């Protein structure tokens, strides 16, 4: 009985978070969109990157694009850093560096999106107010 309870608790704890949100950064003809889970750390469930007519996707079967994988992500109250690699995790090909600021009830977030072979773009990641 104790084992069944322990297994049930483990399975419930392993269930992915259903509460999700979206982070979008765009500018200069490029954009990155993350579907994120609401947990105490940045948990990226899906990433879509676009520039011009080219798209990259962590889920190309659902959202068409060249396959990619999130290699590293970090977020705190002042910054968000995301590295995205090719599908084989051989090389980081996309980097997002965002700085965030809050003053009173106003918030702003912006940074740089770098895509290998495509260029560097200044992006706005602020939530609509």
C-alpha positions as a Markdown table, in Angstrom:
| # | Residue | x | y | z |
|---|---|---|---|---|
| 1 | Unk | 0.0 | 0.0 | 0.0 |
| 2 | Unk | 2.8 | 2.4 | 0.9 |
| 3 | Unk | 4.5 | 1.7 | -2.4 |
| 4 | Unk | 1.3 | 2.4 | -4.3 |
| 5 | Unk | 0.9 | 5.7 | -2.6 |
| 6 | Unk | 4.5 | 6.6 | -3.3 |
| 7 | Unk | 4.2 | 5.7 | -6.9 |
| 8 | Unk | 1.0 | 7.7 | -7.2 |
| 9 | Unk | 2.6 | 10.7 | -5.6 |
| 10 | Unk | 5.6 | 10.4 | -7.9 |
| 11 | Unk | 3.3 | 10.3 | -11.0 |
| 12 | Unk | 1.4 | 13.3 | -9.9 |
| 13 | Unk | 4.6 | 15.3 | -9.2 |
| 14 | Unk | 5.9 | 14.3 | -12.7 |
| 15 | Unk | 2.8 | 15.6 | -14.5 |
| 16 | Unk | 3.7 | 18.7 | -16.5 |
| 17 | Unk | 2.3 | 22.0 | -15.5 |
| 18 | Unk | -0.9 | 22.9 | -17.4 |
| 19 | Unk | -0.7 | 26.6 | -16.6 |
| 20 | Unk | 1.1 | 28.2 | -19.5 |
| 21 | Unk | 1.9 | 31.6 | -20.8 |
| 22 | Unk | 3.5 | 33.2 | -23.8 |
| 23 | Unk | 6.6 | 35.4 | -24.2 |
| 24 | Unk | 7.0 | 37.2 | -27.5 |
| 25 | Unk | 10.0 | 39.3 | -28.6 |
| 26 | Unk | 9.9 | 41.0 | -32.0 |
| 27 | Unk | 11.7 | 43.7 | -34.0 |
| 28 | Unk | 13.5 | 44.4 | -37.2 |
| 29 | Unk | 11.7 | 41.7 | -39.1 |
| 30 | Unk | 12.5 | 39.0 | -36.6 |
| 31 | Unk | 10.5 | 37.4 | -33.8 |
| 32 | Unk | 10.8 | 34.7 | -31.2 |
| 33 | Unk | 7.8 | 33.2 | -29.4 |
| 34 | Unk | 8.0 | 31.0 | -26.3 |
| 35 | Unk | 5.2 | 28.9 | -24.8 |
| 36 | Unk | 6.3 | 28.7 | -21.1 |
| 37 | Unk | 5.1 | 26.8 | -18.1 |
| 38 | Unk | 4.4 | 28.8 | -14.9 |
| 39 | Unk | 6.9 | 27.2 | -12.5 |
| 40 | Unk | 9.6 | 28.9 | -10.3 |
| 41 | Unk | 12.0 | 28.9 | -13.2 |
| 42 | Unk | 11.9 | 29.6 | -17.0 |
| 43 | Unk | 10.4 | 26.4 | -18.5 |
| 44 | Unk | 10.1 | 26.7 | -22.3 |
| 45 | Unk | 7.6 | 24.2 | -23.7 |
| 46 | Unk | 7.8 | 25.5 | -27.3 |
| 47 | Unk | 9.9 | 28.0 | -29.2 |
| 48 | Unk | 9.2 | 29.5 | -32.6 |
| 49 | Unk | 11.7 | 31.8 | -34.3 |
| 50 | Unk | 11.1 | 33.7 | -37.5 |
| 51 | Unk | 13.0 | 36.1 | -39.7 |
| 52 | Unk | 11.7 | 37.0 | -43.2 |
| 53 | Unk | 10.2 | 33.9 | -44.7 |
| 54 | Unk | 12.4 | 31.5 | -42.6 |
| 55 | Unk | 11.0 | 29.7 | -39.5 |
| 56 | Unk | 12.6 | 27.5 | -36.8 |
| 57 | Unk | 10.5 | 25.4 | -34.4 |
| 58 | Unk | 11.0 | 23.1 | -31.4 |
| 59 | Unk | 7.8 | 21.3 | -32.6 |
| 60 | Unk | 8.0 | 21.3 | -36.4 |
| 61 | Unk | 5.2 | 18.7 | -36.5 |
| 62 | Unk | 2.8 | 21.2 | -35.0 |
| 63 | Unk | 4.4 | 24.5 | -36.0 |
| 64 | Unk | 6.3 | 24.2 | -39.3 |
| 65 | Unk | 10.0 | 25.2 | -39.4 |
| 66 | Unk | 13.6 | 24.0 | -39.3 |
| 67 | Unk | 13.9 | 21.8 | -36.2 |
| 68 | Unk | 15.6 | 23.4 | -33.1 |
| 69 | Unk | 16.0 | 22.6 | -29.4 |
| 70 | Unk | 16.3 | 24.9 | -26.4 |
| 71 | Unk | 19.8 | 24.4 | -25.1 |
| 72 | Unk | 19.8 | 26.8 | -22.1 |
| 73 | Unk | 17.4 | 29.2 | -20.5 |
| 74 | Unk | 17.6 | 31.5 | -17.5 |
| 75 | Unk | 15.3 | 34.2 | -16.2 |
| 76 | Unk | 15.3 | 36.4 | -13.1 |
| 77 | Unk | 13.7 | 39.8 | -12.3 |
| 78 | Unk | 16.2 | 41.7 | -14.4 |
| 79 | Unk | 17.1 | 39.5 | -17.4 |
| 80 | Unk | 16.2 | 36.5 | -19.6 |
| 81 | Unk | 18.9 | 34.5 | -21.5 |
| 82 | Unk | 18.0 | 31.8 | -23.9 |
| 83 | Unk | 20.3 | 29.7 | -26.2 |
| 84 | Unk | 18.8 | 27.6 | -28.9 |
| 85 | Unk | 20.7 | 24.9 | -30.7 |
| 86 | Unk | 20.2 | 22.9 | -33.9 |
| 87 | Unk | 18.1 | 19.8 | -33.6 |
| 88 | Unk | 21.1 | 17.6 | -32.8 |
| 89 | Unk | 22.3 | 20.0 | -30.0 |
| 90 | Unk | 25.6 | 20.3 | -31.9 |
| 91 | Unk | 25.8 | 24.1 | -32.0 |
| 92 | Unk | 24.0 | 27.1 | -30.5 |
| 93 | Unk | 22.5 | 28.9 | -33.5 |
| 94 | Unk | 20.1 | 31.4 | -31.9 |
| 95 | Unk | 20.7 | 33.6 | -28.8 |
| 96 | Unk | 18.3 | 35.9 | -27.0 |
| 97 | Unk | 19.5 | 38.4 | -24.4 |
| 98 | Unk | 16.8 | 40.4 | -22.7 |
| 99 | Unk | 17.0 | 43.0 | -20.0 |
| 100 | Unk | 13.9 | 43.9 | -17.9 |
| 101 | Unk | 13.0 | 47.0 | -15.8 |
| 102 | Unk | 10.1 | 48.0 | -13.6 |
| 103 | Unk | 9.2 | 51.4 | -12.3 |
| 104 | Unk | 6.0 | 51.7 | -10.4 |
| 105 | Unk | 3.3 | 49.9 | -12.5 |
| 106 | Unk | 5.3 | 50.3 | -15.7 |
| 107 | Unk | 7.4 | 47.4 | -17.1 |
| 108 | Unk | 9.7 | 47.2 | -20.1 |
| 109 | Unk | 11.8 | 44.4 | -21.6 |
| 110 | Unk | 14.0 | 44.4 | -24.6 |
| 111 | Unk | 17.2 | 43.0 | -26.0 |
| 112 | Unk | 19.0 | 41.4 | -28.8 |
| 113 | Unk | 18.1 | 38.3 | -30.9 |
| 114 | Unk | 21.1 | 36.8 | -32.8 |
| 115 | Unk | 20.4 | 34.2 | -35.5 |
| 116 | Unk | 23.4 | 32.5 | -37.1 |
| 117 | Unk | 23.6 | 33.3 | -40.8 |
| 118 | Unk | 20.7 | 35.7 | -40.6 |
| 119 | Unk | 21.9 | 38.7 | -38.4 |
| 120 | Unk | 21.3 | 40.5 | -35.2 |
| 121 | Unk | 18.0 | 42.1 | -34.3 |
| 122 | Unk | 16.9 | 44.6 | -31.6 |
| 123 | Unk | 13.7 | 43.1 | -30.1 |
| 124 | Unk | 11.0 | 44.4 | -27.8 |
| 125 | Unk | 9.7 | 41.8 | -25.3 |
| 126 | Unk | 7.5 | 44.1 | -23.2 |
| 127 | Unk | 4.0 | 42.8 | -22.4 |
| 128 | Unk | 1.2 | 44.9 | -23.8 |
| 129 | Unk | -0.1 | 47.4 | -21.2 |
